[in-house]
Amino acid sequence: MAAEKELPKQEKYKKIGQLLLEKGLISDHQLEQALEEQKLTGKLLGRIMIDMGLVKEDDILQVLGARSGFSVARLKGVKIPKEVIDKVPASVAKIYTILPVSMDGNQLTVAIADPLNVAAFDDLRFTLGMSIKGVVASDEEIKEEIQKYYGNEGETIQDVLGVFGEKMELLPVGEESTDIATLQELAARAPVIKLLNMILLQGVKEKASDIHFEPFEQDYRIRYRVDGVLYEVARPPKNLSLGLSSRIKVMANLDIAERRLPQDGRIMVTIEGKSVDLRISTLPTIFGESVVMRVLDRTTVSLSIDDVGMLEDTKKRIRTLIIKPNGIILATGPTGCGKTTTLYGCMKEINKIEYKVITTEDPVEYDLKGIIQVPINAKIGLTFASSLRHILRQDPDIIMVGEIRDSETAQIAIQASLTGHLVFSTIHTNDASGTITRLIDMGVEPFLVTSTLEAVLAQRLVRKICEFCKEEYTPEPEILADLGIKPEMAAGKKFYRGAGCVKCNNSGYKGRTGLYELLILNDKLRALVIEKAHTALIKEAAIESGMKTLLSDGIEKIYLGVTTIEEVIKEAQTAIL
């Protein structure tokens, strides 16, 4: 592990892509390709360029090492003493993708793939209570050696709590006089850092979409939302709450001393080599601050309409709609039902070099290649309506408005459509036919609705049956009747459910898919809209025109063995009622 010759000081601050470019190892075009791939996958840029065959691994390591002043380490074939491995818990090694390689007194040398990850070194010093020296190594080699030395070993949240428990001498949540220095000291304590890291690591592993930190009078609760359902994972001692909330605020660059007002922030972390975007929301309560993290893991989301669970007929109709030169296409449903993801999939499919596509979102959840995305900031007056006005001056072909919340935004979206733009947006209604009534209630004239609205896609998310414990069974006639399925209709059909296993936390479900209801406006429906017909009449006419309701879409997915009767009843209840 001999040290390499250092680059000049000013080159230490250059990005790796720029250094490789200056050395003539890659071209401008190759760098652009790698950066676009990084936006989609969140992987380290060096690993992407190696996988694409643009550079050799040795080239990347030499540049990384020289830029950071670290030596380059080769890990394969190196025997690391057990006492060195034991200094770093498996959970810490896995969350930071680091490997301890040697120890000299109180100084521990660790191999890391990203030597500029200063936060990782700081956290290791606090967590391990040792001086940390870094060497740079291949991320693939580090992962292989972690597996070799640690295997599937790893602490759990309960293990960490068992070690520290109530021995943590933290101030109570209600202590209003706590100064900034004390809060910063609490946030930097090793048990707090270690516990939060374990919470994040386990949450990402279990594909949680949200992590909730909830203070109550006598206890403190941590819950994950997995496949749309919340479940409790730990109850740390109440006196850890202030330290955890302070640690989260430090990471998100929020005001650590402000506990009277809600705050929003963002944390970018790398967990087990994956880039994860955490959106932070704090809310003051009578027993302390409630904190919710929205977990945006790009590696688990497929932004394609082929992967969201649409039936073939629905996909075919959607693809016909999204190539229209103008008009409005709306996605509707409750918060968290996947509306924006569906629209992302539509825009990704039609995003071509000859089109200018601009979105305005609150917040921007995923970076889309070749699309201009504008984040809403109501604090400075950048609302959907004001943003949309300026977007129209940017000569776009296709526009996505994150949400139509008011009459002003609806009117501007309609004007955009009338002037030759294809507009995508979301709106909150129970079903597709109810969207038309909602627009009219907002003050949009019926003739403008019929002139611009092309289609409404209502959707819900249902849990998928776990493939590892899927079993066939015969449902009770009463539950079939709740779906409107008569005995003769069920004859010859197979029904499935999940028995519950380790893979699905004994829930019987793993992953989610969508239920869809696509209403496409035709002359008959437009005539009803002009007459301001009741929502029920519009829905009836849409079904006669071939619209598959949320309920019928769900029943078809029950027959296909994708989901269960209970899930469809729960999520398509408005259609049943």
Disulfide bonds with the S-S distance in Angstrom:
none
